[in-house]
């Protein structure tokens, strides 16, 4: 037969078990799938220009089948950090029509407000009395670029970044 001290010890252990179980039961959310914990808003991603069957990986090279690719390198403006920086390289294509441009795409364009080619992300597409336009913004810039970008100003669409 159990002695009084043993019975008290078992009761204390049992009660501690209940307390610990109730305490940790409140942390059950930690076992949820990560997708249910997501708090960041969904953002528009670039168009999927390169399908998996266009990429061939070999032991000594990678071959990406893209029609009319163009090579791009970048200057150090920090406007597209951390996605693109001066050490990045990319593959771009020339868009055939305005339908090739989607919100989330990263485009190169000739600006009316700055010299050279600018590469920024499309954040809005619209139409006004002059026709189709898009609004762009550098990922690391606090504000959008000035003015509306017309299709005639767009020189390329970024389809791959190589780090």
ABEGO torsion letter per residue (X at the ends): XBBAAAAAAAAAAAAAAAAAAAAAAAAAAAABBAAAABABBBBBBBBBABBAAABBBBAABBBBBBBGBBBBBBBBAGAAOAABBAABBBBBBBBABAAABBBGBBBBBBBAABBEBBBBBBABBBBBAAEBBBBBBBAABABBBBEBBBAAABABBBABBBX
